[in-house]
Amino acid sequence: MKFYITTAIDYVNAAPHLGHAYEKICADVIARWKRLSGYDVFFLTGTDENAQKNVQSAKEKKIPVKRFVDQNSDKFEQLCKKLNLSNDDFIRTTQERHVKVVQKIFKKLYDKGDIYKGSYEGYYCDGCEAFLTEKDLVSNKCPEHGKEPRWLKEESYFFKMSKYENKILKLLESKTFVLPESRRNEMISRIKGGGLKDLSISRTNIDWGIDVPIDKKHKIYVWIDALSNYISALEYPNGKKFKKYWPADIHLIGKGINWFHSVIWPSILISAEVELPKTIFVHGYINLSGEKMSKSRGTVIDPIKLVDSYGADSLRYFLIREVHFGEDGDFSEDALKNRINNELANDLGNLLNRTVVLSEKFKGKVNGEKELEKKLDLKNIEKLMNEFKLTESLDEIWKFVKECNKYINDKEPWKKEGKELGNILYNLLESLRVISILISPFMPETSEKIKKQLGVKEETLKYCKFNEFKGKIKKEEILFNKV
């Protein structure tokens, strides 16, 4: 069984912010869970480097564009390492492997008769890298970037996207193609409201980007370029990875680029006769005091600083638990500290510490009745994860952590000895071993620390049932310090 998951590729016009980290963490949790479930996973992330906003930012900083994108792309790669992501590849759209595929797709669409030359004029938003209609504007401004678009007129190659309107509408009728349902309905309404127009796919007044293979005067416009990363990283069309992993099982994206992924990308793929991705999951934004984080507006939080202050696992846990997957959520440092102190340090950290301390002192045999196993609803956790309900799944795991704490408080093992104590410790140690597996997609470092103290190595879901405890206890430092 294979599973292919991608994040959106990020513009490198500035350093990464917490919104970028959130998407990558969510993708990593899904990728790690699928590996736990026995899947052969390929997880892709990367950077979008041919965009004009990168050029503008480089000019403002008075740095050559190539050096500028190299520096910022490196920051996104550093973020992946800081967050302890398990991505299998990091694609950069300036790489030769990507350029070749983009030109191949352009030529394929052109040879099919789906690309023609014309001219375009309209409102153009540099932030979106897209033309907007008057209906798209709010108070004459782009709703996504809060800036007035400029009027642009130039020669352009067009993709006959209008030709695929009925096929895209039929595709959007599938209840699993775009999730959540509200995001799917938005796309259906937009198409039914204004129809699918042909798409401008080249620019002439720029010198940074990928050449149109049939006309060197033009550069390929961002969406054919950027979206193709999902197959260029797999060495489309003949690479082993493409044959093995395509189609994507899930494209994970933010709601600001829903149209490009749910409408433009499938139109391009249908024209190129490439199989379509299975699901596009649209997550919400991480807000600051109710306002979307934005590099252009300067309302950002540096995730690397948060990791340095609180640790990767604390941030990973907080974002999944605090922000309901698929909806917008608000970030506050106080809320982060609160969850670290009350849930990570108290609930999980204390549970491990008390159990390990008691186990090290115990000289008897650790075995007994499987009393705590029935408190774990593993089937529900698996069901929720398979439906991409990350927040609910972590909530369900935490219910079990709390049940274990209730058990230790009710049983008062510090007052017991012999077989009775052996039974209590058996239940607690096996529970912690199972917890270490279940939390590993969410908090991989913490999972390893628990396993190390328990002296166990199990890595997959099939070990999430009580058995004979075969570990060797070795107390280490506490899991989480209070902040």
C-alpha positions as CSV (number, residue, x, y, z in Angstrom):
1,M,0.0,0.0,0.0
2,K,1.3,3.4,-1.0
3,F,0.4,6.9,0.3
4,Y,1.6,10.1,-1.3
5,I,1.1,13.4,0.7
6,T,2.2,16.9,-0.3
7,T,2.1,20.4,1.3
8,A,1.8,23.5,-0.8
9,I,5.2,24.9,-1.9
10,D,6.0,28.1,-0.1
11,Y,7.0,31.5,-1.6
12,V,10.5,32.4,-0.6
13,N,9.9,36.2,-0.6
14,A,10.5,36.2,3.2
15,A,11.4,33.8,6.1
16,P,8.8,31.2,7.1
17,H,6.0,32.0,9.6
18,L,3.9,29.9,11.9
19,G,1.3,29.3,9.2
20,H,3.9,27.5,7.1
21,A,4.9,25.4,10.1
22,Y,1.3,24.5,10.9
23,E,0.7,23.0,7.4
24,K,3.9,21.1,7.5
25,I,3.2,19.7,11.0
26,C,-0.3,18.5,9.9
27,A,1.2,16.8,6.8
28,D,3.9,15.2,8.9
29,V,1.4,13.8,11.4
30,I,-0.6,12.2,8.6
31,A,2.5,10.8,6.9
32,R,3.8,9.4,10.2
33,W,0.4,7.9,11.0
34,K,0.2,6.2,7.6
35,R,3.7,4.7,8.1
36,L,2.5,3.4,11.5
37,S,-0.4,1.8,9.7
38,G,1.9,-0.1,7.3
39,Y,1.9,2.2,4.3
40,D,4.8,3.0,2.0
41,V,4.7,6.8,2.3
42,F,6.1,9.5,0.2
43,F,5.9,13.0,1.8
44,L,6.8,16.1,-0.3
45,T,7.3,19.7,0.6
46,G,9.3,22.5,-0.9
47,T,9.6,26.1,-2.2
48,D,8.1,28.1,-5.0
49,E,11.0,30.2,-6.3
50,N,9.9,31.5,-9.8
51,A,7.2,33.9,-8.5
52,Q,7.4,37.6,-9.2
53,K,7.0,38.5,-5.6
54,N,10.4,36.8,-4.9
55,V,11.9,39.1,-7.6
56,Q,10.3,42.2,-6.0
57,S,11.5,41.3,-2.5
58,A,15.0,40.6,-3.8
59,K,15.1,44.1,-5.5
60,E,13.9,45.7,-2.3
61,K,16.8,44.0,-0.4
62,K,19.2,44.8,-3.2
63,I,20.3,41.2,-3.5
64,P,20.6,39.2,-6.8
65,V,17.4,37.1,-7.2
66,K,19.2,33.8,-7.3
67,R,21.1,34.5,-4.1
68,F,17.9,35.8,-2.4
69,V,15.8,32.6,-3.2
70,D,18.7,30.4,-2.2
71,Q,19.0,32.1,1.2
72,N,15.3,31.9,1.9
73,S,14.7,28.4,0.6
74,D,17.4,27.3,3.0
75,K,15.4,28.8,5.8
76,F,12.4,26.6,4.8
77,E,14.6,23.6,4.8
78,Q,15.9,24.5,8.2
79,L,12.3,24.8,9.4
80,C,11.7,21.2,8.3
81,K,14.6,20.0,10.3
82,K,13.6,22.1,13.4
83,L,10.1,20.7,13.3
84,N,11.4,17.2,13.0
85,L,9.5,16.5,9.8
86,S,9.8,13.2,8.0
87,N,9.6,14.5,4.5
88,D,11.1,12.3,1.8
89,D,12.0,15.1,-0.6
90,F,12.2,18.9,-0.7
91,I,11.5,20.3,-4.2
92,R,12.7,23.7,-5.4
93,T,11.1,25.1,-8.5
94,T,14.5,26.4,-9.7
95,Q,15.9,22.9,-9.9
96,E,16.5,21.5,-13.4
97,R,14.4,18.4,-12.7
98,H,11.4,20.7,-12.2
99,V,12.1,23.0,-15.1
100,K,12.2,20.1,-17.6
101,V,8.8,18.7,-16.4
102,V,7.1,22.1,-16.5
103,Q,8.2,22.7,-20.1
104,K,7.1,19.1,-21.0
105,I,3.6,19.8,-19.6
106,F,3.3,23.1,-21.4
107,K,4.3,21.5,-24.7
108,K,1.9,18.6,-24.1
109,L,-1.0,21.0,-23.6
110,Y,0.1,23.1,-26.6
111,D,0.3,20.1,-28.9
112,K,-3.2,19.0,-27.8
113,G,-4.5,22.4,-29.0
114,D,-5.3,23.5,-25.4
115,I,-3.0,26.5,-25.5
116,Y,-3.3,29.6,-27.7
117,K,-1.7,33.1,-27.9
118,G,-3.8,36.2,-27.1
119,S,-3.6,39.3,-25.0
120,Y,-4.9,39.9,-21.5
121,E,-5.9,43.0,-19.5
122,G,-7.3,43.1,-16.0
123,Y,-6.7,43.7,-12.3
124,Y,-3.6,41.9,-11.3
125,C,-2.6,41.1,-7.6
126,D,1.1,40.5,-7.2
127,G,0.6,38.7,-3.9
128,C,-1.8,36.2,-5.4
129,E,0.1,36.1,-8.7
130,A,-3.4,36.1,-10.3
131,F,-5.8,38.3,-12.3
132,L,-8.8,39.3,-10.2
133,T,-12.3,40.3,-11.4
134,E,-14.1,43.3,-9.9
135,K,-16.3,40.8,-8.0
136,D,-13.2,39.4,-6.3
137,L,-12.3,42.8,-4.8
138,V,-13.4,44.0,-1.4
139,S,-13.3,47.9,-1.2
140,N,-11.2,47.8,-4.4
141,K,-8.6,45.6,-2.6
142,C,-7.6,42.0,-2.8
143,P,-9.3,40.3,0.1
144,E,-6.3,38.0,0.6
145,H,-3.5,40.6,0.7
146,G,-5.4,43.8,1.6
147,K,-3.8,45.7,-1.3
148,E,-5.2,47.4,-4.4
149,P,-4.3,45.3,-7.6
150,R,-2.8,47.0,-10.6
151,W,-4.2,47.2,-14.1
152,L,-2.1,45.0,-16.4
153,K,-2.2,44.5,-20.2
154,E,0.1,42.2,-22.1
155,E,0.5,39.5,-24.7
156,S,-0.1,36.1,-23.1
157,Y,-0.5,32.4,-23.9
158,F,-3.8,31.0,-22.6
159,F,-4.9,27.6,-21.4
160,K,-8.4,26.6,-22.6
161,M,-9.7,25.9,-19.1
162,S,-13.2,26.8,-20.1
163,K,-13.3,23.6,-22.1
164,Y,-13.1,21.6,-18.9
165,E,-15.9,23.4,-16.9
166,N,-18.4,20.4,-17.0
167,K,-15.7,17.9,-16.1
168,I,-14.5,20.0,-13.2
169,L,-18.1,20.5,-11.9
170,K,-18.7,16.7,-12.1
171,L,-15.4,16.1,-10.3
172,L,-16.4,18.5,-7.5
173,E,-19.6,16.5,-7.0
174,S,-17.4,13.8,-5.5
175,K,-17.7,14.2,-1.7
176,T,-14.0,13.2,-1.1
177,F,-12.3,15.3,-3.8
178,V,-12.2,18.5,-1.8
179,L,-12.5,18.5,2.0
180,P,-14.0,19.9,4.2
181,E,-17.3,20.1,2.4
182,S,-17.6,23.9,2.9
183,R,-14.5,24.4,0.8
184,R,-15.8,22.2,-2.0
185,N,-19.1,24.1,-2.0
186,E,-17.2,27.4,-2.4
187,M,-15.6,26.1,-5.6
188,I,-18.9,24.9,-7.0
189,S,-20.5,28.2,-6.3
190,R,-17.7,30.2,-7.9
191,I,-17.8,28.1,-11.1
192,K,-21.6,28.3,-11.3
193,G,-21.5,32.0,-10.5
194,G,-19.0,33.1,-13.2
195,G,-18.1,30.0,-15.3
196,L,-14.6,28.8,-16.1
197,K,-12.6,31.3,-18.1
198,D,-9.5,30.5,-20.1
199,L,-6.4,31.0,-18.0
200,S,-3.4,33.3,-18.7
201,I,-0.3,31.1,-18.4
202,S,2.6,33.2,-19.6
203,R,4.2,36.6,-19.1
204,T,6.4,38.7,-21.3
205,N,7.6,41.6,-19.1
206,I,9.7,39.5,-16.8
207,D,13.2,37.9,-17.0
208,W,13.0,35.5,-14.0
209,G,11.2,32.1,-14.4
210,I,10.9,29.2,-16.8
211,D,11.0,29.8,-20.5
212,V,8.0,28.9,-22.6
213,P,9.4,26.1,-24.7
214,I,7.8,27.3,-28.0
215,D,8.5,31.0,-27.5
216,K,11.5,32.3,-25.5
217,K,10.0,35.8,-25.3
218,H,7.5,34.4,-22.7
219,K,8.0,33.0,-19.2
220,I,5.7,30.3,-17.9
221,Y,3.2,31.9,-15.5
222,V,3.2,30.7,-11.9
223,W,0.3,28.2,-11.7
224,I,1.4,25.7,-14.4
225,D,4.9,26.1,-13.0
226,A,4.2,25.8,-9.3
227,L,1.5,23.1,-9.4
228,S,3.6,20.8,-11.5
229,N,6.0,20.3,-8.5
230,Y,3.8,17.5,-7.3
231,I,4.7,15.4,-10.3
232,S,8.2,16.9,-11.1
233,A,9.4,15.6,-7.8
234,L,8.3,12.1,-8.8
235,E,10.2,12.4,-12.2
236,Y,7.1,12.5,-14.4
237,P,6.3,10.8,-16.8
238,N,8.6,7.8,-16.7
239,G,10.3,7.9,-13.3
240,K,9.9,4.9,-10.9
241,K,8.6,7.2,-8.2
242,F,5.9,8.6,-10.4
243,K,4.7,5.1,-11.4
244,K,4.8,4.0,-7.8
245,Y,3.3,7.0,-5.9
246,W,1.1,9.0,-8.2
247,P,-1.7,9.9,-7.9
248,A,-1.4,12.0,-4.7
249,D,-3.6,10.7,-1.9
250,I,-3.8,14.1,-0.4
251,H,-2.7,17.6,-1.4
252,L,-2.7,19.6,1.9
253,I,-3.2,23.3,1.2
254,G,-4.4,26.6,2.8
255,K,-7.8,28.0,1.8
256,G,-6.2,31.0,0.0
257,I,-5.0,28.6,-2.8
258,N,-8.1,26.4,-3.0
259,W,-9.2,27.5,-6.5
260,F,-5.7,26.9,-8.0
261,H,-5.6,23.3,-6.6
262,S,-9.3,22.3,-6.8
263,V,-10.0,23.8,-10.2
264,I,-6.9,24.9,-12.2
265,W,-4.7,21.9,-11.3
266,P,-7.3,19.2,-12.2
267,S,-8.0,21.1,-15.5
268,I,-4.3,21.0,-16.4
269,L,-4.1,17.3,-15.4
270,I,-7.2,16.3,-17.5
271,S,-5.7,18.1,-20.5
272,A,-2.3,16.4,-20.0
273,E,-4.1,13.1,-19.5
274,V,-2.6,12.5,-16.1
275,E,-4.5,10.8,-13.3
276,L,-6.1,13.1,-10.8
277,P,-5.2,13.4,-7.1
278,K,-7.6,11.7,-4.7
279,T,-8.2,14.4,-2.1
280,I,-7.4,18.1,-1.7
281,F,-7.7,18.9,2.0
282,V,-8.1,22.6,2.7
283,H,-7.0,23.7,6.2
284,G,-7.7,27.0,7.8
285,Y,-5.4,29.9,8.8
286,I,-3.5,30.4,12.1
287,N,-4.6,33.9,13.2
288,L,-3.1,36.4,15.5
289,S,-5.9,38.2,17.4
290,G,-8.3,37.1,14.7
291,E,-6.2,38.4,11.8
292,K,-4.6,36.1,9.3
293,M,-0.8,36.0,9.5
294,S,0.8,37.7,6.5
295,K,4.4,38.3,5.5
296,S,3.3,41.3,3.4
297,R,1.3,42.8,6.3
298,G,4.1,42.0,8.8
299,T,1.8,40.1,11.1
300,V,3.9,36.9,11.6
301,I,5.4,34.7,14.3
302,D,8.7,33.0,13.8
303,P,8.2,29.3,14.3
304,I,11.9,28.6,14.7
305,K,12.0,31.0,17.7
306,L,9.0,29.1,19.2
307,V,10.8,25.8,18.8
308,D,14.0,27.1,20.3
309,S,11.9,28.4,23.3
310,Y,9.5,25.5,23.9
311,G,10.6,22.5,21.8
312,A,9.3,21.1,18.6
313,D,7.0,18.5,20.2
314,S,5.3,21.1,22.4
315,L,4.6,23.3,19.4
316,R,3.4,20.3,17.3
317,Y,1.1,19.1,20.1
318,F,-0.3,22.6,20.7
319,L,-1.1,23.4,17.1
320,I,-2.9,20.1,16.5
321,R,-4.8,20.2,19.8
322,E,-5.6,23.9,19.7
323,V,-6.6,24.4,16.0
324,H,-9.4,22.3,14.8
325,F,-8.1,20.7,11.6
326,G,-9.9,22.3,8.6
327,E,-10.9,25.5,10.5
328,D,-9.2,28.7,11.4
329,G,-7.5,29.0,14.8
330,D,-5.9,31.6,17.0
331,F,-2.4,31.5,18.3
332,S,-1.4,32.8,21.7
333,E,1.8,32.2,23.7
334,D,-0.2,32.0,26.9
335,A,-2.4,29.2,25.5
336,L,0.8,27.3,24.4
337,K,2.3,27.6,27.9
338,N,-1.0,26.5,29.4
339,R,-1.1,23.3,27.4
340,I,2.6,22.6,28.1
341,N,2.1,22.9,31.9
342,N,-1.3,21.3,32.3
343,E,-1.4,18.6,29.6
344,L,2.2,17.7,28.6
345,A,4.0,18.2,32.0
346,N,1.1,17.2,34.3
347,D,-0.9,14.6,32.4
348,L,1.8,12.8,30.4
349,G,5.0,13.8,32.1
350,N,3.8,13.0,35.6
351,L,2.2,9.7,34.5
352,L,5.5,8.5,33.1
353,N,7.5,9.8,36.0
354,R,5.3,8.2,38.7
355,T,5.1,4.9,36.9
356,V,8.9,4.6,36.2
357,V,9.8,5.6,39.8
358,L,7.4,2.9,41.2
359,S,8.6,0.3,38.7
360,E,12.3,0.8,39.4
361,K,11.7,0.1,43.1
362,F,9.5,-2.9,42.5
363,K,11.2,-6.3,42.8
364,G,8.3,-8.5,41.9
365,K,6.8,-9.8,38.6
366,V,5.0,-7.2,36.4
367,N,1.9,-8.9,35.1
368,G,-1.8,-9.1,35.6
369,E,-5.3,-8.4,34.2
370,K,-5.7,-6.1,31.2
371,E,-7.8,-3.5,33.2
372,L,-6.8,-0.3,31.3
373,E,-6.9,-1.7,27.8
374,K,-10.7,-1.5,27.6
375,K,-10.4,2.3,28.3
376,L,-8.6,2.7,25.0
377,D,-10.8,3.2,21.9
378,L,-8.2,2.3,19.3
379,K,-10.8,1.7,16.5
380,N,-12.2,5.2,16.9
381,I,-8.7,6.8,16.9
382,E,-7.9,5.0,13.6
383,K,-11.2,6.0,12.1
384,L,-10.7,9.6,13.0
385,M,-7.2,9.6,11.6
386,N,-8.4,8.0,8.4
387,E,-10.9,10.8,8.1
388,F,-8.1,13.4,8.6
389,K,-9.7,14.4,11.9
390,L,-6.4,15.1,13.6
391,T,-7.7,17.2,16.5
392,E,-10.4,14.7,17.5
393,S,-7.9,11.8,17.2
394,L,-5.4,13.5,19.5
395,D,-8.3,14.4,21.9
396,E,-9.2,10.7,22.0
397,I,-5.6,9.7,22.8
398,W,-5.5,12.2,25.6
399,K,-8.7,10.8,27.1
400,F,-6.7,7.6,27.5
401,V,-3.8,9.5,29.1
402,K,-6.3,11.0,31.6
403,E,-7.8,7.5,32.3
404,C,-4.4,6.3,33.1
405,N,-3.9,9.1,35.6
406,K,-7.3,8.4,37.1
407,Y,-6.3,4.7,37.4
408,I,-3.1,5.6,39.3
409,N,-4.9,8.0,41.6
410,D,-7.7,5.5,42.3
411,K,-5.4,2.5,42.8
412,E,-2.8,4.3,45.0
413,P,0.0,1.9,44.0
414,W,2.4,3.5,46.5
415,K,0.3,1.8,49.2
416,K,0.4,-1.6,47.5
417,E,2.9,-4.4,47.2
418,G,3.3,-7.9,45.7
419,K,0.9,-9.2,43.1
420,E,-1.5,-6.3,43.6
421,L,1.3,-3.8,42.8
422,G,2.6,-6.0,39.9
423,N,-0.9,-5.8,38.4
424,I,-1.2,-2.0,38.7
425,L,2.3,-1.5,37.2
426,Y,1.6,-3.9,34.4
427,N,-1.4,-1.9,33.4
428,L,0.4,1.4,33.6
429,L,3.6,0.2,31.8
430,E,1.6,-1.4,28.9
431,S,-0.6,1.8,28.7
432,L,2.5,4.0,28.4
433,R,4.0,1.7,25.8
434,V,0.8,2.0,23.7
435,I,0.7,5.7,24.3
436,S,4.3,6.0,23.1
437,I,3.2,4.5,19.8
438,L,0.0,6.5,19.4
439,I,1.6,9.9,20.1
440,S,4.6,9.2,17.8
441,P,3.1,10.9,14.7
442,F,2.2,14.0,16.8
443,M,5.3,14.1,19.1
444,P,8.0,11.9,17.7
445,E,10.8,13.0,20.1
446,T,8.6,12.5,23.2
447,S,7.6,9.1,21.9
448,E,11.2,8.1,21.7
449,K,12.0,9.4,25.2
450,I,9.1,7.3,26.7
451,K,10.2,4.2,24.8
452,K,13.8,4.7,26.1
453,Q,12.6,4.9,29.7
454,L,10.4,1.8,29.2
455,G,13.1,0.0,27.3
456,V,10.8,-0.9,24.4
457,K,11.1,-0.4,20.6
458,E,7.7,-1.2,19.0
459,E,6.9,1.2,16.2
460,T,3.6,0.1,14.5
461,L,-0.1,0.1,15.3
462,K,-0.3,-3.7,15.5
463,Y,1.6,-3.4,18.8
464,C,-1.2,-1.2,20.3
465,K,-2.7,-4.0,22.3
466,F,-1.8,-5.2,25.8
467,N,0.7,-8.1,25.9
468,E,3.4,-9.3,28.2
469,F,5.5,-6.3,29.2
470,K,9.1,-7.0,28.1
471,G,10.7,-3.7,28.7
472,K,13.6,-2.7,31.0
473,I,12.9,0.4,33.1
474,K,15.5,3.1,33.1
475,K,14.6,6.5,34.6
476,E,15.8,9.5,32.7
477,E,15.0,13.3,33.0
478,I,11.4,14.4,33.1
479,L,9.6,14.8,29.7
480,F,8.5,18.4,30.0
481,N,9.6,21.2,32.2
482,K,6.9,23.6,33.3
483,V,7.1,27.1,31.8
